[in-house]
Amino acid sequence: MQGWLKQGLIRLDGSAAESKRKVYGGERIEFDASAATSAPSAGDTVSGFAGHITLANAAEDIALSVAFEDEHLIVIDKPAGLVVHPGNGNASGTLMNALLHHEPQLAAIPRAGIVHRLDKDTSGLLVVARTLTAQTDLVRQMQARSVQRHYLALALGTVERDGIVDAPLGRHAVQRTKMAIVRAGGREARTHYAVCERFAKATLLECRLETGRTHQIRVHLASIKHPLAGDSVYGKKRSGDARLDAFPRQALHAWRLALRHPETGIEMAWESPLPADFAQLLGDLRRE
């Protein structure tokens, strides 16, 4: 890739790209494959780095927990720690790589049929389309906001009552890997939350997404001074409870998913039990 860059085969917004140039989203990147002296194919590795990087569209034998599967869709119960899409720092070992091994025909579907995503350290349910027709229908359901996505979230502090956070989201003005509330130019975002259980230093909430923006629940709860336990990006470093502070990821689980089947039109729903780490943390808090 560095060689292609030096040969001028990679262009950024119509001009030859330089390796030091940062991109922030929205730029157009073009690569002239016909002029390349050697172009890798799916499954090859690209050398020249510390080790190898497997191409993003390679199938990998990674175990998947399948909550439901038929000829039209697959519902995956994703564990915490699994990245959904290949990206910077995660060129392989992702849910997409696992899906291409589980169902090789998904290579013909954009994004291997993935319709929506969960953050790397968020566990729970997401749906994957097995056909282009099903993917189109599911995307339209997402746009119509008829897909119901419910999360269990352990927020720091005492949340007094149920509520709604209605605040547009966009990229952080300085820290581009983070999201933030952006009043001018941000995308509409709305999160409903309801109190399930209160503890001394935290509150268990059920959150329902009306929109599905990147890091939406994490940013919205942080904006009302109740960040998620374990959230190293948007949360507090110290909560006053060592168990909450030691939790290694954001305490967020996509526990319920409901949608209309893209072929039959029947309303369907699935639920996922809390993963062991989240359940143990709640058990410890309840024993207090």
Helices and strands as residue ranges (DSSP letters): H 2-6, E 10-12, E 15-16, E 29-31, G 33-35, E 45-46, E 53-54, E 66-69, E 73-78, H 95-102, G 104-108, G 110-113, E 123-129, H 132-144, E 148-156, E 163-166, E 169-171, E 179-181, E 190-198, E 202-209, H 216-223, H 242-246, E 252-260, E 267-271, H 276-287
